[in-house]
Amino acid sequence: MEEVKTVSEMVYIGAGLAVGLAAMGAGIGLGIATKGFMEGAARQPELIENLQSKFILGAALAEACGIYGLLIALILSFK
Amino acid sequence: MGEHWVGYIGNLQVHWDTLITMWVAMLFVIISSLLLTRKLSVIPGKAQAFAESMLKFFMGNLSSVKDGKKHIPIVASLFLFILVANLMGQLPLRLIHLKEGEFASPTNDINLTAALAVIVLIYYLYYGFKEKGIHAIWHGFSVSGIIMLFVELLEMITRPLSLAVRLFANILAGEILVMVMISMFAIALPIPFMLFEIFVAFLQAFVFMMLSVAYISTAVSEEH
C-alpha cells in the first residue's frame, strides 16, 4: 500500500471523514426524532395528524446537518 | 453540476442560468396565481377551490402567530416560489444544453437562497422593531440582558446562514445524487431517486416556510 503524502491526497481523507461523521450525527438525530414520534403516536393516536408535520419538519432539520457535511466533502474533493 | 453560465454586467458577475430559471419560476407563480383567482364567486369553481385550500394551508400554519393574516403574502410567496423553483430541477428544461452550467433548479445557486434568507431577516427584524421597539433585541441592563443582546446579534447572522445553506445544499446534493445514479445504472433504477427528489422539493419549501414563520412568530410575540 502506498503512503499518502501530499496535501491534495490527504484532502480525500478529510472529505470522507466529513461526510461520514456528519451522517453519523444526522442518523442519531433522526433515530431520536422517530423514537419520540412513535412513542407519542402510540400513547395518543388521536394526535398523529398534529405530530406528523412537526416530525417531518424536525427530521428535515436533522437531515440538513448531514447534508452540510456532504457539502463540505464536495467542496474539498472538487477543489 | 455547481457550474454556472457566468456573464458580466459592468463589474457585476451574473449567473445567467440562475437568472433565467428564476424568472421562469416567478412568471409561473404569478401567472398561475392570476389564473386561479380569476372570476371569484361565492360558490367556488375548481380553480377557486384549489386556491382557497392553499390559502387555508397558509392560514393554518400562521394561526399561532399574532396577527397571522398580515404575514400571509410573504410566507405564501416564499413557499410557492421555492416549491416551483425546486421542482424545476426535475423538469426537461435541463435538456437544453448550454456551454457551461444548465437550466436546473435556480435554488442550486447559493446567491439566490442567500437573497431569500436576507429577505426573511429584514422582514422579521422590521416587524420585531415595529412591535416591540428597541426591546426586540434589548432586554434590560443586566448581565443576562447583555448576554441576550449578543445572542440576538449572533442570531442575525446564523439564522439567514442556516436558511440559505440548508436549501442550497439539499437541492445541490439531490442533483448530484441523481447524476451519480444516472451514471451508475442504465434504465429505470434512477427513477425512485428522482421521485425522492420531488418529495425533497416539497419538504425543503415547507421547512423554509415553517422556519420563516417561527422567526416571525418569535419576533412579534409578547415577552414572557
Interface residues (C-beta under 8 A of the other chain):
Chain A: I56 L57 A60 L61 A64 I67 Y68 L70 L71 L74 F78
Chain B: G2 V165 R166 A169 N170 L172 A173 I176 L203 Q204 F206 V207 M210
